[in-house]
Amino acid sequence: MTGWLIRLAGTAGLCLLLAGCGAFGESVPLLTDEVACFAGGETGSTEVLRADPEHGTTFGGLTVMWPSGYSGRRSGAEVVVVDAQGIVKAITGRTYHISHAMAKSLGLGPVSAYVAAVDCGYPWDFIDCTANPDNQYCHRD
């Protein structure tokens, strides 16, 4: 197998293990809200997603705001973020490229949280750079 297939298989295996085997620990509070996507013009950052004791996750020094219905579970020292259907979306300690979205509660006011464009559908919105290190959006500026 080529290197990227091995990484993809490893990532898929980890996600299945965590989701399918009930390996999640205690619930972790996440900051959530109704998230709205820009029409493809948003920008993003490439950073390590970090665990945060108060709001579950931080990215680039800001608390991450996830879409409504997302939740976090402890897995060792890391936080696993899952969507409303229980699909693993992110794991702290990994590098991601995450574009900005808008949150209903924040409007267009000052940035107080990193609103994640995780479900917006554009190829540059949410990329697991640990699993896809060659993706053009994963290279830090």
QUINOR-V911237 format. One line per field, one symbol per residue. phi: phi as a letter, one per 40 degrees, with the letter a starting at -180 (. if undefined). psi: psi as a letter, one per 40 degrees, with the letter a starting at -180 (. if undefined). burial: + if it has 9 or more other C-alpha atoms within 8 Angstrom, else -. Layout:
phi: ???
psi: ???
burial: ???
This chain:
phi: .cdcccccccccccccccccbgcccccbcbcbacbbcccgbcbabbaccbcbccbgabaggbccbccdgcabbcbgcbbbcbcccgccbabcgbcbbbccbbbdccfbcccbacccccbcgccbcabccccbcccdccccc
psi: iiddddddddddddddddddefeiaiihhihiihhiiifeeiiaihihhiihddediihfeihhhiiheiiiihgbeihhhiadeehhdihieihihhiiaihdddafaiheihhhfdfdeieedhhgdddgeehdeehi.
burial: -----+++--+---+++++---++---++++++++++----+-+++++++++--+++++--+++++++-++++++--+++++++---+-+++++++++++++++-+-------+++++-----++++++-++----+++--
